[in-house]
Amino acid sequence: MGFFITLVVTALTVMAYHRLVADRLSFSDWEQRIAQFVGNRFAEVWDDPGARNALVDEMNRTFPFEVSLRDAAGQALTPVRPPCEHHEHQHVVRRDGVTLGEITVCVGPPPGRPPGAGLGAMLVALLAVVFATGFLARRLARPIYQVADVADRIGGGDLDARVHLRGNHGEVGLMAESVNDMAERIQRELGRQKELLAMVSHEMRTPLGHLRLLIEMARDGNEAAQAKAHDEMERELVHMDQLVGALLSQSRLAFDVVQKQPVELPDLLRRELERHGASGEVLHVEGAVRSVSVDPTLLGHAVGNLVRNAESHGGGLTRLVLTFDDDGVEVAAYDRGPGIDPRIREKMFEAFEKVGQGKGLGLGLNLVARVAEAHGGEVFADDTEDGTRVGFTLRA
């Protein structure tokens, strides 16, 4: 509606300018030309009253104006006429530098331009422009309305809603593609979250059931049985803690909740090694050490998953190498494994893909990949002479 109002106001302004200013300017120029022409004609016959009066009658009959004459003293030389109702113009008649008198020309509308001439045509042109621009505006606004409708449906929970546009719509098409990409990402992430929550809930039932059994055994057993039950309970609690940590980390990554801060990576890696029962001596640092801006919680989980992967599927961690270079940072876990099965190499970093036959959800390496991606890096996995090398990079 605002577009049409602006268009109409602009058109009316142009019309008013044309009628009140442009036409007036052109009409005044026409008047001056008439007065100059008439003055030149009368200068030739001014001294002959008969020829002068005949010329007045001829001009009044032939042209749409009336001519009246006065001499140099201001006395009327033609009959006095009623006041001019149109445009009146005076012109001094001179010949050889001598003033002979004055001509008053009462000019009517210019030939072929009666009052209101062109107004109807301009109104027709205005209506044509309004209809044409209305069609164009509707054509431009339709895909925008469709994008807005799909966005509302997505906000209401209909994650299957997509924008389908025909043809090339330029910037609107790019916006539609962005909305579709957003919907696909939300749908994919929510699907992952639901699947992850269902699998974690299922996995949690096993350690919880085992804990109940261990508690009963600890109550009824002797000291040796109680000590063994306590050790088992601790392992089950560690397993539950790992499941909850994976769930929380995946949730943060799904919604891009990455809180970066300057971190001394050698200290963070040593803490993770100790937390998982590995010696800090397996850590090897190469390059010029410097602080790196990372999310310490997510990065700690990623390093922990590399260590657990090496222990569970690689025959044990041999060394953890931290390398600093100009491009960024690299963290690599070396193990004694038999190498990577080519059948799983392409999928080993995907969610719910297990590297080996050990228990777990297959989330460890997927979490490593997502943490690396959130920090602008990538993951890698290679076979070495005595095992496997699995790790990730962080962009500088």
N, C-alpha and C positions, 0 to 999 in steps of 0.2 A: 504494500500500500504506500509506503513512504517513497518507493521508487516512482510510482505513478504520479504522486503529488509533486515530487521534484520535477518530473518531466513536464507536467502541465504548467507549473509556475515558470519554468524556464522558457517554454514556448510562448506563454502570454507576455513575458518580459520582452522577448525578441520582437513579438508583434507590436507591442506598445512602442518600443524604440523605433521600429520601422515607420509606424504611423505618425508618431509625434516628433521625431527628430530627423530620421533619414529623409522621409517624404518632404518634411518642411524645408530642409536644406536644399533639396533638389528643386522644390517649387520656387523658392526665393531666387535661385539662380536663373530659373526660367523667366521670372518676372523682370529681372534686371536685363536680360537679353531682349525682352519685348520692349522695355522702355528705351533701351539704347537704339533699337531698330527704328522705333517710332520717332525718336528725337532726330535721328539722321534724315529721315524722310521729310520731317517738317522743316528742318534747317534749309532744305533746298527750296521750299515754296513759301517761306515765312513772310516774305515781303508782298506776296500776292494773296490778298484776302479771299478771292474767289477760289483759287487753287487750294488754299489752306483749308477752307471750309469743306470743299469737295473731298479732300483727303480725309478729314475727320469723319464725314458721312460714310465714305468707303470703308474705312477701318472699323467703324462701329457696326457696319453690316456684315463685314467679312469675318472678323475675328471675335472670339468670346471675351471682349473687353470693351470698355467705354473710354473715350479720350475727351478730355477737356483741356482748354488752353487759357493761359494768362500771359499778358505782356510783361515787359521788364519792370513795369511799375506795379504789377499785381492786379491789374484790371482784367476781368473775364472777357475773353474773346469768343467764347461759345456759350450757349444757353446753360444756365445753372441746373445741375442735375441733383437728384436725391443723394443722400450720403451713401458711400460705397459699402455694400454688404459683404464684400469678399476682401481681396487684398489690394491695397492702394499703394501706388508707387509714384513718386515725383521724379522728374528728370529735367535738368536745366538744358535749354536749347542754346547752343553756342555756334557761332560761325566766324572763323578767322579770329578767335579769341574774344569776340564780342558777345555778350549775353543778349539774346533776343527775347527770351521769355521762359515760361515753365510749362511742362506738360504733366498732367495728372492722368495716370492710367489706372482704371479700376478693373482689375483682372479677375475673371472667374476661374473655375477649375480648369486645369490643363487639358488639352484635347486628349480624349481616350482615357482619362483618369477621373471619372466622376467620383463624388464622395462615396466612400465605402468600397471603392474598386479594389479587388484582390482580397477583401476580408473573407468572403465565402470560400475562395480557393485556399486561403491560409487555414481556415477552420477544417476543411476537408483534409489538407495535408497533416494538420495536427492529429485528427482522428486516425489517419492511416499510420502515423508514427506511433501513436498510443497502442493501437492494435498490434503492430509489428513488434514493438518493444515488449508488450505484454506477453506475446507468444514466446519471445526470446527469454524474458525473465522467468516464465513458467518452466521453460525447458532447462534453464540453468538451476532453478530452485528445486525441481523435482528430485534429482539425485541427492541434494543436501537433505531434503525431508526424509528420503529413504535412509540415509546414513544416520540421521537423528533417531528415526524409528527403531533401527536395529540397535543403536546404542542404548535406547530405553529398554528394549527387550533383553539385552545382555545384562543391564543393571537389575532387571527384574528376575534374573535367574535362568533365562532361556539362553544357554550357552551354545545352542545349535544355530542360533540366528546368524545369518551372514548377509552381507551386502552384495547384490548381484546387479551390476550395471552393464548396459549394452553400449558398445562403442567406446570411443576414447573421450574421457571427461576431464583430462588435464589434472589440475590440482585437486578437484573433487575425487577423481579416480585414485590419486595417491592417498587421500584421506580415507577412502573406502578400503583400500588395501591395508592401511594401518589399523583400522577398526577390525577387519577380519583377522589380521595377525594377532592383535590383542586378544580377540575372542579365542583364537586357537591356543594361545599361550595360557590364558586363564583356564580354559577347559583341560589342557594337557596337565597343568600344574595341579589343579584340583583333583583330576583323575589320579595323578601320582600320589597326592596326599591321602586320598581315600584308600588307595591300594596299600600304601605304606602303613596307614593307621590300622587297617584290617589285619595286615600281616604281623605288625608289631604286637597288636592285641592278641593274636593267636600265639605268637612266640612267647609272650609274657605268661601265658597260662602254664607252660611247661615248667619254668623255674619257680613259679608260685606254688604249683602243686608239689614240686620236689622240696621246696622249703617247708611246707606243712609236714611232709613225711619226715624230714630231718629234725624238725622241732619235736615231733613225737618220739623219735629215736633218741634224741638228746635227753628228753625227760626220763625215759625208762632205762637208758643204758648206763654203763659204768663210765669212769673218767676217760678211758681210752676211746670208747664209743662216742662220748660227748665231744672230745677233741676232734675226732674225725668228722663228726657232724658239723662242728663249727667251721672247719676248713671247707667242707662242701657248701655250707651256707654262704661263706664268703665268696666262693667262686660263682655261685648262682647270683648273688647280689652284684658282682662285677659284671656278669653277663647282662643283667637287667639294666644296670647303669649304662652299659654300652648301647643297648637298644634305645633307651630314652634319649641318650646323647645323639644318636643317629637321627631319631625322630625330630628333635629340636633343631639340629643343624640343617636337615633337609627342609624344614619349615622356614627357617631364616633365609636360606638360599632361594627358596621358591618365590619369596616376596622381596628379594633384593635387600634384605636387612644386613648389610655389611658395614661394620663399625671399625674403620681403619684408624690405626695410631702407630707412632714410631715404636718399633720393637727390635730388641737385640736377638736375632735369630739363633745364634749359638746357645744362649741361655735357654730359650724356649725349647729347642730340640733336646737339650740335656734333660730338662724337666720331663719331657714326654718319654724319653728313654727310661728314666728312673721310674716313672709312673707305670710303665709296662714291664718292669722287672729286668730291663736291659742295662748293661754297664755304659756309663758315659764315655768310656774309652773307645767305643765303636764309632764315635762321631769324629769325622775328619773334615776340617774346614780349609777350603782353598780360596785364594784370591784375597783382595783387600776387604776386610770386614767393615761393614757400615750398618747403620740403623735402616730398617726398611719399614715402610708404612703398610701394615697388614691388619687383618682382624685376628687377634691372637687366639681367640676361642676357636674359630673355624680352622685356622691354620694348625692349631694343636690337635684337633680332631683328625685332620688330614694326615699329619705325621704319625699319629697313633695308629691310624688305619694302615699306613704303609708298614709299620712295625708288626702289627698283628697279621697282616697278609704274609709277610716274610716268615713269621713263626709258624703260621697255620698251613701254608701251602708251599713254602720255599725251603723247607728243611732248616730254617733258623736264620736269623739276621747275622750277617758277617760284618757289615759296616754301613754307616749312614753318612753320606757325603754331602756337605753343604758347600756350594760353589758360588762365589761372587764374581760377576764380570760386568762389562759395560752395558750389556743388554738387560741384565736383571739378576735373578737368583735361581739356582737349580738345587732341588733336594732329591736325592736318589738313594733308594734302599737296595742294597746288594744282599743276595741270599745264596743258598747252596742248592736251589731247586734244579729240577731236570730240564728246565726250559719251558717255554710257553707253547701250549698246544695250538697249532695253526687254526684249528676249528673255533677256538674261543678268542683268538687274538683281537678280532674286530669288535667283539661284544664284551670284552672283559671289564670295560669301564661303564657299561650300562647298568641301570638299576635292575635288581632282582636277578642278575646273572652271576652265578657262583663260579669262582675260578676253579675250585676243586670240589671234593666231596665232603668237606668239613661242614659243620652246622653253621647256620647264619642265614641272613636274608639276601646276601649278595649286594649289600649297600656300601661296603667299605670303599672299594675302588671308585664306585660312582660318586661317593661323597668327595673323594680326592679330586676327581675330574671337575666337579662343580665348584669346589673351592678354588682350584686353579683358574677356572674360567672367570669366576667373580673377581679375581685379582689380575685379569688380563693375561694369564698364562695358559699352559696346556700340559697334558699328561703324556707320558711315554712309557714304553715297556720293551726291553731288549733282552736277548740272550747274551750271556757272557761266557768266557772260557770255563768258569767254574760255577755257573749258576744263572741267576736272572737279575736284571736291573730294572726296577720300577720306580717312577718318581714323577715330579712335576716341576714346572718352571713358573716364576713370577716375573712379570714385566717390571723393568726399572721405573 
